[in-house]
Amino acid sequence: MINKDNLITEGYSGRIGNLIFRRWGKKTVISMVPDYTNRKWSKAQKENRKRFRDAMAYSRRTLADPEMRKYYRKRAKGMQTVWNVAVADYMKKPVIREIDLSGYRGRKGDAIRVNAHDNYRIAAVIVTILNAQGFEVESGLAVAAPGKGCRIYKVMSRIPDWENGRIVVRVTDSPGNTVKSVQAVKETMPPG
């Protein structure tokens, strides 16, 4: 039930008896309290409920910071609240769309390009180079390329056994969600 222009319930939010009052923009939405007493939750549902609880805790902490509240307020659209935007940011992990190794030949200054996306903001892109034996050779932050919508990592030193190595990319968003991708460096890549 949507309640419009009712002076008695205007501005209500919370629970009264078996009713829940929610604010959506200038409207008050009233619904019944769901009954979960006999509900059997699957493992996936339990994990999702835990993730949602964590999103609630993240939103409480984050929206206490005036700068983050301002950041999320700018991204709220339509009837979205600042709270909804913060929860959505926590719930959605970033995505690695592409790792471009065409400019990488194990030389100092070679570029590794990473195209990653998040629904709001990517906090960091970390590139780790493993040699053919699987040992970490170097690691560092990829920086945003001006106007290109991707991040670039410049190799800091020469890597003699770069062929058959691996590139590990970790992308983290502002709530701390992290995704990882590993890409093998093929020996058959044309010389650069």
Buried (B, 14 or more C-beta within 10 A) or exposed (E): EEBEEEEEEEEBEEEEEEBBBEBEEEEBBBEEEEEEEEEEEEEEEEEEEEEEEBBEEBBEEBBEEEEBBEBBBEBBEEEBBBBBBBBBBBBBBBBBEEBBBEBBBBEEEBBBBBBBEBBBEBBEBBBBBBBBEEEEBBBBEBEEBEEEEBBBBBBBEEBEEBBBBBBBBBBBBBBEBEBEBEBEBEEEEEEE
